[in-house]
Amino acid sequence: MIDIEKIKERKKIRKEILEELYELWFNTESSALVGTKQQIYQESREQQNAFHYLLSMEFIDISTLGERLVIRITAKGIEHVETIYS
């Protein structure tokens, strides 16, 4: 049986990631989340799955810079966040 609370938690994780990337895009020079896989995923399978889901939905872009990941919100991701609050 599907655990409704787990679904709610996963949606919350994805929303928080998008909100953080949205704020970085508009309020910082780097406009991206940069760090190692361990720093970004925080050794959490749920966190990693959330990033991969957002990537597959084209809400974020993930590139590499040496050993580091560079994660940016896309125009589609920005539109999604703004739709939530409209």
C-alpha positions as CSV (number, residue, x, y, z in Angstrom):
1,M,0.0,0.0,0.0
2,I,1.2,3.5,-0.8
3,D,2.3,5.6,2.2
4,I,0.6,9.0,1.8
5,E,2.9,10.6,4.3
6,K,6.0,9.6,2.3
7,I,4.4,11.1,-0.8
8,K,3.8,14.4,1.0
9,E,7.4,14.4,2.3
10,R,8.8,13.8,-1.2
11,K,6.8,16.6,-2.6
12,K,8.0,18.8,0.2
13,I,11.6,18.0,-0.5
14,R,11.2,18.8,-4.2
15,K,9.4,22.1,-3.4
16,E,12.2,23.1,-1.0
17,I,14.9,22.3,-3.5
18,L,13.2,24.4,-6.2
19,E,12.6,27.3,-3.8
20,E,16.3,27.3,-2.8
21,L,17.4,27.3,-6.4
22,Y,14.9,30.0,-7.3
23,E,16.3,32.2,-4.5
24,L,19.9,31.5,-5.6
25,W,19.0,32.4,-9.2
26,F,17.6,35.8,-8.3
27,N,19.5,36.7,-5.2
28,T,23.1,35.6,-5.6
29,E,26.0,36.1,-8.1
30,S,26.6,32.4,-8.6
31,S,22.9,31.7,-9.3
32,A,23.5,28.0,-8.7
33,L,23.9,25.4,-6.0
34,V,27.5,24.1,-6.1
35,G,29.0,21.3,-4.1
36,T,30.1,17.7,-4.1
37,K,27.5,14.9,-4.5
38,Q,27.8,14.2,-0.8
39,Q,27.2,17.8,0.2
40,I,24.2,18.2,-2.1
41,Y,22.6,14.9,-1.7
42,Q,23.4,14.8,2.1
43,E,23.8,11.0,1.8
44,S,20.0,10.8,1.5
45,R,18.4,8.6,-1.1
46,E,15.2,10.7,-1.0
47,Q,17.3,13.9,-1.6
48,Q,19.1,12.3,-4.6
49,N,15.8,11.0,-6.0
50,A,14.3,14.5,-5.7
51,F,17.1,16.0,-7.7
52,H,16.8,13.4,-10.4
53,Y,13.0,13.8,-10.6
54,L,13.4,17.6,-11.0
55,L,16.0,17.0,-13.7
56,S,13.8,14.6,-15.6
57,M,10.9,17.2,-15.3
58,E,13.4,19.8,-16.8
59,F,12.9,22.0,-13.7
60,I,16.7,22.0,-13.1
61,D,19.9,21.5,-14.9
62,I,22.9,19.6,-13.4
63,S,26.4,20.0,-14.8
64,T,29.8,19.1,-13.4
65,L,32.8,21.3,-12.6
66,G,35.6,18.9,-11.8
67,E,34.4,16.9,-8.8
68,R,31.6,19.3,-8.0
69,L,28.0,19.5,-9.2
70,V,26.5,22.8,-10.5
71,I,22.7,22.8,-10.2
72,R,20.6,25.6,-11.6
73,I,16.9,26.2,-11.9
74,T,15.6,26.3,-15.5
75,A,13.0,28.7,-17.0
76,K,10.5,25.8,-16.6
77,G,11.4,25.5,-12.9
78,I,11.1,29.2,-12.4
79,E,7.6,29.1,-14.0
80,H,6.6,26.2,-11.7
81,V,7.7,28.0,-8.5
82,E,5.9,31.2,-9.6
83,T,2.8,29.3,-10.4
84,I,2.7,27.8,-6.9
85,Y,2.6,31.3,-5.4
86,S,0.3,33.0,-8.0
